[in-house]
Amino acid sequence: MLRFRISGISEDLAHTARTTLRSPQYGHPAHVETASGYGPCRLCLEPFREGEEQRILFTYQPFVSPGALPSPGPVFIHQEPCRRYDDLSFPEKLRSIPLVLESYGAGGRRLAQERVGARMVEDVLVELLGNPMAEYIHVRNAEAGCYIARVEQVFPCD
């Protein structure tokens, strides 16, 4: 059985965005506002409490592979510090969000794109990670298309 790890953006990126109010990767100004949508926060992967929480909007580039085609886009994080989600189980609160999963291979080349729909997200992850060329998956919002989280296969220790 395939195992996988789901991770939010790095704590360093979130800290830089909070303290400078600039995109850590591009230097563009960040914007603070009261949450008017569910998000979720790209660090803790928790949906925002609309009308209650302050969130920071900034430009984020999710690809780390050299040679990958840049794909910057808008992301939100909580203005107040929160803990990075980094776990072997898919976050329960993301299940109600319309999701699309994109698998990527060497050099950031997209291999497949699947809407989760009514299926279990784990089934779609297993299907996409079953491709031996797949190195990781991006979880995206199927309504807005924006990046939410990264998924990587976890291999047992030798």
Buried (B, 14 or more C-beta within 10 A) or exposed (E): EEEBBBBBBBBEBBBBBBEEBBBBBEEEEBEEEEBEEBBBBBBBBBBBEEEEBEBBBBBBBBBEBEEBEEBBEBBBBBBEEBEBBBEEEBBEBBEEBEBBBBBBBEEBBEBBEBEBEEEEBBEBBBBBBEEEEBBBBBBBBBEEEBBBBBBBBEEEEE
